[in-house]
Amino acid sequence: MTATPPAPPQDYRLADADSARRAMAEVAEELAAAHAIAQTGGSVDLSGLDDSVAVICEAALNFEPDAGMELLPALLDLARDLEVLSGEIRRQQASARQRQEADEAHRRTRAVSAYGRPPATPPVKD
């Protein structure tokens, strides 16, 4: 059985383009904070972000066409910010994988040198 994700709080419903802009500004601030954390190598928690973005997108679709179109540049900015953060997280993950692989290779090398066969000595001539 799968759990249903929690719905955004009732007071987070967006009644007009101004409330949608405020919500997008909040999401942009969250993304900026997450990016700063990711740049320092910290762990980023983006839980709930998808719900916030879904509410904003749903609201934009329900506004009058002109009001919804006014939000498009800000939505595109959010998409760009998400892509930047995604790239930072991908770089962080790749770097962590490389460090892990280097650590494993170093451990193998140490194990071979500690437990491997001693070097062969040439036979002594009579």
C-alpha positions in Angstrom: 0.0 0.0 0.0 1.4 3.4 -0.9 0.9 6.5 1.3 -0.8 9.5 -0.1 1.4 12.6 0.2 0.0 15.3 2.5 -2.0 18.0 0.8 -0.7 21.6 1.1 -2.3 23.5 4.0 -5.6 25.1 3.3 -4.2 28.6 3.9 -1.7 28.0 1.1 -4.4 28.1 -1.6 -3.7 30.8 -4.1 -6.6 33.0 -4.8 -5.0 35.5 -7.1 -1.8 36.3 -9.1 -0.4 38.3 -6.2 -0.6 35.4 -3.8 0.9 33.2 -6.4 3.8 35.6 -6.8 4.4 35.6 -3.0 4.3 31.8 -3.0 6.9 31.7 -5.9 9.1 34.2 -4.0 9.0 31.8 -1.0 9.9 28.8 -3.2 12.7 30.9 -4.7 14.0 31.7 -1.2 13.9 28.0 -0.3 15.8 27.1 -3.5 18.4 29.8 -2.8 19.0 28.5 0.7 19.1 24.9 -0.6 21.7 25.9 -3.2 23.9 27.6 -0.6 23.7 24.5 1.6 24.5 22.2 -1.4 27.5 24.4 -2.4 29.0 23.8 1.1 28.5 20.1 0.7 25.6 19.9 3.1 22.6 17.7 2.7 19.5 19.3 1.1 15.9 18.5 2.0 13.5 19.4 -0.7 10.5 17.6 0.8 7.3 19.5 0.3 8.7 21.6 -2.5 6.9 19.6 -5.2 3.6 20.2 -3.4 4.3 24.0 -3.3 5.2 24.1 -7.0 2.1 22.0 -7.8 -0.2 24.4 -6.0 1.4 27.4 -7.8 1.0 25.7 -11.2 -2.5 24.6 -10.6 -3.4 28.1 -9.5 -1.8 29.6 -12.6 -3.9 27.4 -14.7 -7.1 28.5 -13.0 -6.4 32.2 -13.2 -7.7 34.3 -16.1 -5.3 33.8 -19.1 -3.7 37.2 -18.8 -3.0 36.8 -15.0 -1.6 33.3 -15.6 0.6 34.5 -18.4 2.0 37.2 -16.1 3.3 34.5 -13.9 5.2 32.7 -16.7 8.5 34.6 -16.3 8.6 33.9 -12.6 7.7 30.2 -13.2 10.5 30.0 -15.8 12.9 31.6 -13.2 11.9 28.9 -10.7 12.5 26.2 -13.3 16.0 27.7 -14.0 16.7 27.8 -10.2 15.7 24.2 -9.9 17.9 23.2 -12.7 20.9 25.0 -11.1 20.2 23.3 -7.8 19.8 19.9 -9.6 23.2 20.4 -11.3 24.9 21.3 -8.0 23.4 18.1 -6.4 24.5 16.0 -9.3 28.1 17.4 -9.1 28.0 16.7 -5.3 26.9 13.2 -5.9 29.5 12.6 -8.6 32.2 13.9 -6.3 31.1 11.7 -3.5 31.2 8.6 -5.8 34.7 9.5 -6.9 35.8 9.9 -3.3 34.2 6.5 -2.4 35.9 4.8 -5.4 39.3 6.3 -4.5 38.8 5.2 -0.9 38.0 1.7 -2.0 41.0 1.5 -4.3 43.2 2.8 -1.5 41.8 0.1 0.9 42.4 -2.6 -1.7 46.0 -1.4 -2.2 46.6 -1.4 1.5 45.1 -4.9 1.9 47.2 -6.3 -0.9 50.4 -4.8 0.6 49.5 -6.1 4.1 48.3 -9.5 3.2 49.5 -10.2 -0.3 52.3 -12.5 -1.2 55.8 -11.4 -0.2 57.9 -10.4 -3.1 59.7 -13.4 -4.7 63.4 -13.5 -3.8 65.8 -14.7 -6.5 67.3 -18.1 -5.8 70.7 -18.1 -4.1 73.5 -19.3 -6.4 76.0 -21.9 -5.0 
